[in-house]
């Protein structure tokens, strides 16, 4: 759990180590992230933003 600096809301952070993914898995993860960005439903955890470093994809998600 973390606190979103701009909103002050509790958020969940999901770190995905890109170095541990082969190219096909990285493609699938990227596709899933793009789909998550489109979804909006009370029973689905919302994806707020995506951060990327050299090593990690970091998903900032609704804390449920």
KEKE-3310 file (N, C-alpha, C; in steps of 0.2 Angstrom, whole numbers, plus 5000, padded with zeros to 4 digits):
npx = (5004:5002:5002:4994:5003:4997:4983:4981:4975:4974:4983:4987:5002:5009:5023:5032:5044:5053:5065:5064:5055:5051:5051:5038:5030:5031:5025:5012:5009:5009:4998:4988:4988:4984:4971:4966:4966:4956:4944:4931:4922:4912:4916:4929:4946:4952:4964:4975:4987:5002:5019:5035:5051:5069:5070:5058:5040:5027:5012:4999:4986:4969:4966:4960)
npy = (4994:5011:5029:5040:5054:5065:5064:5060:5048:5030:5018:5004:4996:4988:4979:4975:4965:4969:4963:4950:4944:4936:4941:4938:4936:4949:4956:4951:4955:4969:4970:4966:4976:4987:4984:4984:4998:5002:4997:5000:4997:4993:4981:4978:4981:4997:5003:5016:5023:5021:5018:5018:5011:5008:4995:4991:4989:4998:4997:5008:5006:5005:5004:4990)
npz = (5000:4997:4997:4986:4979:4973:4975:4988:4991:4996:4988:4978:4974:4960:4956:4942:4936:4922:4917:4920:4911:4896:4879:4873:4884:4890:4880:4882:4895:4893:4884:4893:4902:4894:4892:4905:4907:4900:4906:4917:4931:4945:4952:4948:4950:4949:4937:4939:4935:4926:4929:4923:4924:4921:4924:4929:4927:4934:4942:4947:4957:4962:4979:4987)
capx = (5000:5005:4998:4995:5005:4992:4976:4981:4971:4978:4984:4991:5007:5011:5029:5033:5051:5054:5071:5062:5050:5054:5048:5031:5027:5031:5019:5005:5008:5007:4991:4983:4988:4980:4964:4964:4965:4949:4939:4928:4917:4913:4919:4935:4950:4954:4971:4975:4992:5007:5025:5040:5059:5073:5069:5051:5033:5024:5005:4996:4980:4964:4967:4954)
capy = (5000:5018:5035:5044:5060:5070:5064:5058:5041:5024:5015:4998:4997:4981:4980:4969:4966:4967:4959:4943:4942:4935:4946:4936:4938:4956:4958:4949:4959:4975:4970:4966:4983:4991:4982:4986:5005:5003:4994:5004:4993:4993:4975:4977:4985:5002:5005:5023:5025:5016:5021:5014:5013:5004:4988:4989:4992:4999:4999:5011:5003:5006:4999:4987)
capz = (5000:4997:4997:4980:4981:4971:4978:4995:4992:4997:4982:4978:4969:4958:4952:4937:4934:4915:4916:4921:4906:4889:4875:4872:4891:4891:4875:4885:4900:4890:4882:4898:4905:4890:4893:4911:4907:4897:4910:4922:4934:4952:4954:4945:4953:4944:4936:4939:4931:4925:4929:4920:4925:4916:4926:4932:4926:4941:4941:4952:4956:4967:4985:4989)
cpx = (5004:5000:5000:4997:5000:4985:4975:4977:4976:4977:4988:4996:5009:5018:5030:5040:5052:5060:5069:5057:5053:5049:5040:5027:5026:5025:5012:5004:5006:5000:4986:4983:4984:4973:4962:4963:4958:4943:4937:4922:4918:4917:4926:4940:4953:4962:4971:4981:4998:5014:5030:5047:5062:5071:5062:5045:5030:5017:5002:4989:4976:4966:4961:4954)
cpy = (5006:5023:5039:5051:5066:5070:5062:5051:5036:5021:5008:4998:4989:4982:4974:4970:4964:4963:4951:4940:4941:4940:4944:4938:4945:4959:4957:4954:4966:4976:4970:4973:4988:4990:4984:4994:5006:5001:4999:5000:4993:4987:4974:4983:4990:5003:5013:5026:5020:5020:5016:5016:5008:4997:4986:4993:4993:5001:5002:5010:5005:5001:4997:4982)
cpz = (5000:4996:4990:4982:4979:4974:4985:4997:4993:4990:4983:4973:4967:4954:4948:4934:4927:4913:4917:4916:4900:4885:4874:4879:4892:4886:4878:4891:4898:4888:4887:4902:4901:4891:4899:4911:4904:4901:4916:4925:4941:4955:4951:4948:4948:4943:4935:4934:4930:4925:4926:4922:4920:4918:4927:4928:4933:4940:4947:4952:4963:4973:4987:4995)
residu = (UNK:UNK:UNK:UNK:UNK:UNK:UNK:UNK:UNK:UNK:UNK:UNK:UNK:UNK:UNK:UNK:UNK:UNK:UNK:UNK:UNK:UNK:UNK:UNK:UNK:UNK:UNK:UNK:UNK:UNK:UNK:UNK:UNK:UNK:UNK:UNK:UNK:UNK:UNK:UNK:UNK:UNK:UNK:UNK:UNK:UNK:UNK:UNK:UNK:UNK:UNK:UNK:UNK:UNK:UNK:UNK:UNK:UNK:UNK:UNK:UNK:UNK:UNK:UNK)
# end
